[in-house]
Amino acid sequence: MARTREFDTEAAVNRAMELFWSRGYEATSVRDLTQHLGIGQGSLYAAFGDKDGLYRAALEHYRATLAAAALRSLEEGVDARSAIRTMLVERIRIAAEDNGRGCLVVNAACERLPEDAATRRTVRDTQDASREALTEVLRVAVERGEIAARHDPYTLAAFLVTFLNGLLVSSKVTPDPRTLEPLVEVALAALD
């Protein structure tokens, strides 16, 4: 008779996400995971297949929670410029926490690509979602006259995603939002 799983998989994925985010994939062993999650190795394998499966689940959880919240914040801005500023500054603040842990998705790209095709898909999907959300905000901003019609919303959105990726890597080197936040104003000048 099969045993029922004796732990909350969603809570386990969230805790694993935090561990991978602070340490990275390679520096996190299965033993680290089982100790941090408070589960046995057999339970980890039964629930997630292996360390890679748990890592993919953690990346998807990050995408569905923190990355999605950042995109929702774009919809709450009064105007495009303030919404984008708020989103970028908040991402810097989160990335600089815990002595510069960065962004889990950008960290995954730096650590696992180009070899890990599954991670590449998750990173690409996350960045595509960011670009699409920004494109829509910028498209509406052009219609409202908030930014010049000469701007291509898709290209500006792609630039902002690329800029944000660079900021998130920089937050690992210089985990000080006061140093990084002024750069947001430089990027927003592209909207002029």
N, C-alpha and C positions, 0 to 999 in steps of 0.2 A: 504494500500500500504506500503510495507516494505521500511524503510529508508536505504539509502546507508551509509556504514561505512565512517565516516568523519575523519579518521586518518590513518596514514601509519602504517600498522601492523608490517612491518619489523623494522621500527624505534622504535616502541613501544616495540618489543621483545628485541631489543638491549638495550634500556634504562632499561627495567625490568631486563635484564641480569646483568647490572651494579649494580642495587639496590640489587638484590639477592646476588651478589658476595660480595658486601661490608657489607651487614647486615646478610645474611643467610635467609633461608626459614622461620623459625619460627618467627624471629624478624621483618619480613616484613608483614605488614597487607595489606588487600585489599585497605584500605583507603590510606596507604602509596603509594601503586602502582598507584591508580587512580590520586593522587596528583602529583606524580613524572612523570607520563606519560601524564598528562593533559587531561585525558578522564574520562567519567562518568562510574560508576559501571556497568550500563546496557551495555555499549559498551564493557567493559572488558569481561563480561560474554558472550555477543553475539559473540565476536571474539575468545575467548579462552576457554569457558565453565566455568572455575572457576580458582582460584589461582593455583591449581595443574596443570591445562592445560597451564597456562602462564609460570609456573616454568619449565615444561617439554620443552616448546618451547624455553625458555631461555637456558636451558642445551643443547638442540640440536643446537641452534645458536652458542653457545660457541664451541661446538664440530666441527661445520662446518666452523668456522672462525679461532679462535685462536689455537685450538688444531690441526686443519688441516694445518695451517701455520707452526707450529712447525715441523710437519712431512715433509712438503715440504722442509723445511730448511735442512733436512737430505740429500736430493738429491743434494744440492748445494755444499756440502763439497768436498774438493779436495781428502781427504782420510777419511776413516771411523772414525778414532780417532778424527780428527779435527771437522768433522761434528757432531759427538756425543757430543763433548765438547761444541761446539757452541750452540747446541740445549739445553743442560742441563743448561748452564750459562744463556741463554736467558730466560728459564722457571723460574729460580731463580729470575732474575731481575724483571720479570712481577709479580711473586708471592709476592715479597717483597714490591711492590708499595703500596701506600695508607696505610702505617703503617702495612703492612703484611696481605693483604687480602687473600693470598694464591692462590689456583687454584679452580675455581668454581666446577669442577668435583670432586676433592678430598674433598673439603668442603661438597659437596652433599653426598658423601659416608660417611663421618664422622657424618653428621647431620641426614641424612634420612634413612640410612640402619641400620638394616636389614628389617625394616617394609615396606618400599616403594619399591614395585617390579618394577614399571616403572623407578624409578631412578636407581635401581640396573642394569636394562638392559642398560640404557644409559651409566652409568659408565663402565660397563663391555665392551660394544661396543667400547667406547673410548679407554679403556686400551688395548683391543684386537687389535685395529688399530695401536696403538703405538708399541705394541709388534711385530706385523707383519711387520711394516715399519723398525723397528730396526733389526729384523731377516734378512730381505733382505739386508740391508746395511752390516750387519756382514757376511752374506753368501758370498757376493761379496768380502768383505775384506779377507776372508779365501782364496777364489779363486785367488786373487791378491797377496797373501802372506803377506798382511799387518798385519794379526794376525795369530797366530799358528793354524794349522789345527786340533790340539787336542781339540780346543774349539767347543762346540756345539752352533751354532748361536741362536737357539731358547732359550736355557737355559740362555745364556748371555743376550739376549734381555729381557727375563722375569726378570732377576736380575736388569737390568738397569731401567725397568719400576717400579719395587718395590723400588729401591733406589730413583728414582725421586719422587715417592709418599711420601716417608719419608722426602725428602728435602722440598717438598711443604708444608707438615705439619709443619716442622721446621721453614719455612719462616714466619709462623704466630706467632711463639714464639720469634724468633730472626729475625726480618725483615731487615737484614743487609747482602746484597750480599757478602761483603768482608769477612764475617765470614763463609758463606756457600760455596762459590766458591772453596776454597781449597779442599773441600770434593770431588769435581768432579774428581780431579786428583787421589784420592784414588780409586774411582770407576773405573776409566779408567785403573788402574793397573791390573784389572781383565782381560784386553785384552792382557796382556803380556804373 
